[in-house]
Amino acid sequence: MVNKFVQNKYKDNSYLEDEVFNALELANQDNSPDKINGSIGSLYDENNSLVAFHSFYYNFRQLSNIQMAPYSSPRGIPEFIDAIGLNLFAGFVKYYNGFVTPGSTLALYMAISNFVKEGDFVLIPDIAWSTYETIIQESHAQVKTYEMFQNNEGTFIDLIKQIKELSQSQKQIVIIINSPGHNPTGFSYSTVQWLELIAFLNTIKENIILINDVAYIDYAYSSTSKKYFKYFEASNDNIVPIVTYSCSKSFSIYGLRLGVLFVIKRNNELINAFIRSAQGIYSASNTGAQLALIETLKKEQYKKERKEYINLLSRRKDLFITKANELNIPYYPHNEGFFITVPLKNKIIEINNYLIKNHIYLVVIKQGLRIALSSVSLNKIEPLLIKIKEALDEFK
């Protein structure tokens, strides 16, 4: 029963459950040497230690107490916004407004809550990070999903269909697209697909709030992975492209909580609206982390460190896909990023419980089991897949 004091926005107690932390808690209680923890959405090295980029933490420790103690402005430190924007957009976007938040989750919350009214539908992928739904419900809006994959290929076909239908009843439509490195599949839309989507959106008369969640973009493999950003500037005036960026992921500073919301429009009124919201929600973001990242991005060491782990993720992905194919284990289309997902329609809980009994911890989602390649070392990928195959055969 929901606590009688809570003004609950949810239909049941599901908001009390978090499958990621449930799996993590079970894994932490398991001391078996055979344990494989594929539930953690953080980057771990081959010694199963959490990665903490020296390039950042060296600069962080150089800060004095007096430098770290003051409040940042609600918008954030301008030099920090400029440094992140230059790193993120890589010259593909000429103009943007940035706004700093305590983590990219709050950037998403700000982007959604400021653009919906009660009862509006927000379009999200049918396979998605469950927190999207929570944020939408917290904003008194409703979830409407679009199909990400058709014939085992990523596509915007159903999203376009849903936008056409929703434009008949809503004058403003909020859309979330998580790419590159989609959580939980690791799929990335191509530059051509983005071009075609923006071309379609330019035919729509209703206001479009296009939220691009790029939490894993700095672990994309391709040198052209950011090229699609240039199409955002070619969008019509009724389209507001918003990019939410995770410093937590990109710089391994998960506990310091820092994100940035970028608006790809010359519209200071939008930023002022975010400032008003911030003053009533969290006031300001982490000053010390912003100052340290300004210095970190001035040097090449960070790029070298990150490249090392991009290469490691690529090796883990290649090994996973090779062995999964050998064992006939299905997986959703995957390009890059922290996660890959095995699709399941039936007996997901039974299969997951079988794996737990064998000291394997993954994350249950509606469409299957999410595996964090970010936290599974190379020597554990084949044993993991062998057990998954056993479980699939056991519960056919």
C-alpha positions in Angstrom: 0.0 0.0 0.0 1.2 3.5 -0.8 1.9 5.6 2.3 -1.2 7.6 3.1 0.8 10.8 3.5 2.3 10.6 -0.1 0.5 12.3 -2.9 1.3 9.5 -5.2 1.4 10.1 -9.0 1.8 6.4 -9.8 -0.8 3.7 -10.2 0.9 1.3 -7.8 4.1 0.8 -5.7 6.2 0.3 -8.8 8.0 3.6 -8.2 9.5 2.1 -5.1 11.4 -0.5 -7.2 14.7 0.1 -9.0 15.8 -2.9 -11.0 19.4 -1.6 -11.3 19.9 -1.1 -7.6 18.1 -4.3 -6.8 20.5 -6.3 -8.9 23.5 -4.3 -7.5 22.4 -4.9 -3.9 22.1 -8.7 -4.6 25.5 -8.7 -6.3 27.2 -6.9 -3.4 25.9 -9.6 -1.0 27.5 -12.4 -3.1 31.1 -13.2 -2.3 31.5 -16.0 -4.7 34.8 -15.9 -6.8 32.5 -16.9 -9.8 30.4 -13.8 -9.5 29.7 -11.8 -12.7 28.2 -8.4 -12.1 26.8 -7.1 -15.3 24.3 -4.7 -13.7 26.6 -1.7 -13.1 26.1 1.3 -15.4 29.6 2.6 -14.6 33.0 1.9 -16.2 35.1 -0.8 -14.7 38.6 -1.9 -15.8 39.9 -5.4 -16.4 40.7 -5.8 -12.6 37.1 -5.1 -11.8 37.9 -1.7 -10.3 35.9 1.4 -10.9 37.6 3.7 -13.4 38.3 7.2 -12.1 40.1 9.3 -14.7 43.4 10.6 -13.2 43.2 13.6 -15.6 40.1 14.9 -13.7 40.8 13.9 -10.2 44.3 15.4 -10.3 42.8 18.8 -11.2 40.0 18.4 -8.6 42.6 17.8 -5.8 44.5 21.0 -6.8 41.5 23.2 -5.9 41.6 25.0 -2.6 38.7 25.0 -0.1 38.0 28.6 -1.0 37.7 27.7 -4.7 35.3 24.9 -4.1 33.1 26.4 -1.3 31.2 29.2 -3.2 27.8 28.7 -4.8 27.9 28.5 -8.6 25.4 30.7 -10.4 22.1 28.8 -11.2 23.1 28.7 -14.8 26.7 27.5 -14.1 30.2 28.8 -14.7 30.4 30.3 -18.2 33.9 29.0 -18.9 32.7 25.5 -18.0 29.7 25.6 -20.3 32.0 26.8 -23.1 34.5 24.0 -22.5 31.9 21.3 -22.4 30.2 22.7 -25.5 33.4 22.7 -27.5 34.2 19.2 -26.4 30.6 17.9 -27.1 29.7 19.6 -30.4 33.2 19.4 -32.0 32.5 22.3 -34.2 29.3 20.9 -35.7 27.1 23.4 -33.9 27.9 27.1 -34.1 25.5 28.5 -31.5 24.1 27.0 -28.3 22.9 28.1 -24.8 24.1 25.9 -21.9 22.6 25.3 -18.5 24.4 23.3 -15.8 22.5 20.8 -13.6 23.5 18.3 -10.8 23.6 15.3 -13.2 22.1 14.7 -16.6 19.0 13.1 -15.0 18.1 16.6 -13.7 18.9 18.0 -17.1 16.3 15.7 -18.5 13.8 16.6 -15.8 14.3 20.3 -16.5 13.9 19.7 -20.3 10.7 17.7 -19.9 8.9 19.5 -17.0 9.3 22.9 -18.5 7.6 22.0 -21.8 4.6 19.8 -20.9 1.3 20.6 -19.3 -0.8 18.1 -17.3 -2.0 15.2 -19.4 0.3 15.7 -22.3 1.9 12.7 -24.0 5.7 12.5 -24.2 7.2 10.3 -26.9 9.9 7.9 -25.7 11.4 4.7 -27.2 9.6 1.5 -26.4 12.9 0.1 -25.1 14.2 2.8 -22.8 15.8 3.8 -19.5 12.9 3.4 -17.0 13.7 6.8 -15.4 12.2 8.6 -18.4 8.8 7.3 -17.3 9.4 8.4 -13.8 10.4 12.0 -14.9 7.3 12.2 -17.2 5.0 11.1 -14.4 6.6 13.5 -12.0 5.8 16.2 -14.6 2.1 15.2 -14.6 2.4 14.0 -18.2 1.9 10.7 -19.8 4.1 8.2 -21.6 3.6 7.3 -25.3 6.2 4.9 -26.8 7.5 4.6 -30.4 9.0 1.4 -31.8 12.8 1.6 -32.1 13.4 -1.5 -34.1 11.6 -3.0 -37.1 12.9 -6.2 -38.8 15.8 -6.0 -36.3 17.0 -2.6 -37.6 16.8 0.8 -35.9 14.4 3.2 -37.5 12.5 6.4 -37.0 9.5 5.1 -39.0 7.2 4.5 -36.0 8.4 7.8 -34.3 7.3 9.7 -37.4 4.0 7.9 -37.4 3.4 8.7 -33.7 4.3 12.4 -34.2 1.8 12.7 -37.1 -0.9 11.1 -34.9 -0.1 13.2 -31.8 0.0 16.4 -33.8 -3.7 16.1 -34.3 -4.4 16.6 -30.6 -1.3 18.3 -29.1 0.1 21.7 -30.1 3.4 21.0 -28.5 5.2 17.6 -28.6 8.1 16.5 -26.5 10.3 13.7 -28.0 13.2 11.8 -26.3 15.8 10.1 -28.4 18.7 8.4 -26.6 21.5 8.1 -29.2 24.4 7.4 -29.6 25.0 4.4 -27.3 21.3 3.9 -26.4 20.6 2.6 -22.9 19.9 -0.3 -22.8 20.8 -1.7 -26.3 23.8 0.3 -27.4 22.2 1.2 -30.7 23.1 4.5 -32.4 21.1 6.2 -35.2 23.1 7.1 -38.3 23.8 10.6 -39.6 21.4 9.9 -42.6 18.6 8.8 -40.3 19.0 12.0 -38.3 18.9 14.1 -41.5 15.7 12.4 -42.6 14.1 12.9 -39.2 14.9 16.7 -39.1 13.6 17.0 -42.7 10.3 15.4 -41.6 10.1 17.6 -38.4 10.5 20.7 -40.6 7.1 19.8 -42.2 5.3 19.8 -38.9 3.5 23.0 -37.8 3.2 22.1 -34.1 5.9 23.0 -31.6 8.5 20.2 -31.3 10.8 19.8 -28.3 13.4 17.4 -29.5 15.4 16.0 -26.5 18.6 14.2 -27.4 20.0 12.3 -24.4 23.7 11.8 -25.2 24.8 10.4 -21.8 27.1 7.9 -23.6 28.3 10.0 -26.6 31.9 10.2 -25.4 32.2 6.5 -25.7 31.1 6.3 -29.3 33.6 4.6 -31.6 33.2 6.6 -34.8 35.0 9.9 -35.4 31.8 11.1 -37.2 29.4 10.2 -34.3 28.7 13.9 -33.6 28.2 14.9 -37.2 24.4 14.8 -36.9 24.4 17.7 -34.6 24.8 20.1 -37.6 21.2 19.2 -38.7 19.8 20.6 -35.4 20.7 24.1 -36.6 18.8 23.5 -39.8 15.5 22.9 -37.9 12.6 25.4 -38.2 11.8 28.0 -35.5 9.0 25.8 -34.1 11.6 23.1 -33.2 13.7 23.3 -30.1 16.6 20.8 -30.1 17.8 20.1 -26.6 20.9 18.0 -25.8 21.4 16.6 -22.3 25.0 15.7 -21.5 26.4 13.6 -18.6 29.7 14.7 -17.1 29.2 11.8 -14.7 29.6 9.3 -17.5 32.1 11.2 -19.7 34.5 12.0 -16.9 33.8 9.1 -14.4 32.5 11.5 -11.7 29.3 9.7 -11.0 29.1 10.8 -7.3 29.8 14.4 -8.0 26.6 14.8 -10.1 27.1 17.1 -13.0 25.3 17.5 -16.3 24.6 20.1 -18.9 21.5 21.0 -20.8 22.2 22.6 -24.2 19.5 24.5 -26.2 20.5 24.7 -29.9 18.6 28.0 -30.4 19.2 31.7 -29.9 16.6 32.0 -27.2 17.6 33.3 -23.8 14.0 33.1 -22.6 14.3 29.3 -22.5 17.4 29.5 -20.3 15.7 32.1 -18.0 12.8 29.6 -17.6 15.4 26.9 -16.5 17.0 29.3 -14.1 13.6 30.0 -12.4 13.0 26.2 -12.1 16.5 25.7 -10.7 16.0 28.3 -8.0 13.0 26.3 -6.8 14.5 22.8 -7.1 18.2 22.7 -6.4 19.6 26.3 -6.6 23.0 25.6 -8.1 25.4 22.9 -9.3 28.8 21.6 -8.1 31.3 24.4 -8.2 34.5 22.3 -7.7 33.7 19.8 -10.4 33.0 22.6 -12.9 36.4 24.3 -12.1 38.3 21.0 -12.3 36.7 20.1 -15.7 37.7 23.4 -17.1 41.3 22.5 -16.5 40.9 18.9 -17.5 39.7 19.8 -20.9 42.7 22.0 -21.6 45.0 19.0 -21.7 45.3 16.0 -23.9 45.6 13.5 -21.0 41.9 13.1 -20.6 41.4 12.3 -24.3 44.1 9.6 -24.1 42.6 8.1 -21.0 39.1 8.0 -22.5 40.4 6.5 -25.7 41.9 3.7 -23.8 38.5 2.7 -22.4 36.7 3.3 -25.7 39.1 0.7 -27.1 38.4 -1.6 -24.2 34.6 -1.3 -24.6 35.1 -2.1 -28.3 37.0 -5.2 -27.5 34.4 -6.3 -25.0 31.6 -5.7 -27.6 33.4 -7.6 -30.3 34.0 -10.6 -28.1 30.4 -10.6 -26.8 29.0 -10.5 -30.3 31.3 -13.2 -31.6 30.5 -15.6 -28.8 26.8 -14.7 -28.8 26.6 -15.5 -32.5 28.4 -18.8 -31.9 25.9 -19.8 -29.2 22.9 -18.5 -31.1 22.1 -16.0 -28.4 20.0 -13.1 -29.8 20.7 -9.4 -28.9 19.2 -6.1 -30.0 21.1 -4.1 -32.7 24.2 -2.8 -31.0 26.8 -0.2 -32.1 28.5 1.1 -29.1 28.2 2.3 -25.5 27.9 0.7 -22.1 25.1 -1.8 -22.6 23.7 -4.6 -24.8 20.4 -6.4 -24.3 19.2 -9.9 -24.8 15.6 -9.8 -25.9 13.1 -12.0 -24.0 9.3 -12.2 -24.3 8.6 -14.9 -21.8 10.0 -16.2 -18.5 12.3 -13.2 -17.9 12.1 -13.5 -14.1 12.7 -17.3 -14.2 15.7 -16.8 -16.5 17.1 -14.0 -14.3 16.6 -16.1 -11.1 18.5 -19.0 -12.8 21.4 -16.6 -13.5 21.3 -15.3 -9.9 21.7 -18.8 -8.6 24.8 -19.1 -10.8 26.2 -15.8 -9.4 25.3 -13.7 -12.4 23.6 -10.3 -11.9 22.0 -8.5 -14.8 19.2 -5.9 -15.0 15.6 -7.0 -15.8 13.8 -4.7 -18.3 10.4 -5.2 -19.9 12.0 -6.5 -23.1 14.7 -8.8 -21.7 18.0 -8.6 -19.8 20.4 -5.7 -19.9 24.1 -6.5 -19.7 26.6 -3.8 -18.8 29.6 -4.3 -21.0 31.1 -1.4 -19.1 31.5 -3.6 -16.0 32.1 -7.1 -17.4 35.8 -7.9 -17.9 36.9 -9.7 -21.1 37.7 -13.0 -19.3 34.1 -13.1 -17.9 32.2 -12.5 -21.1 32.3 -16.1 -22.4 31.4 -17.7 -19.0 28.5 -15.1 -18.8 27.2 -16.1 -22.3 27.5 -19.8 -21.6 25.3 -19.4 -18.5 22.8 -17.2 -20.4 22.6 -20.0 -23.1 22.0 -22.6 -20.4 19.2 -20.4 -18.9 17.6 -19.8 -22.3 17.6 -23.6 -23.1 16.3 -24.4 -19.6 13.2 -22.1 -20.0 12.3 -22.6 -23.7 
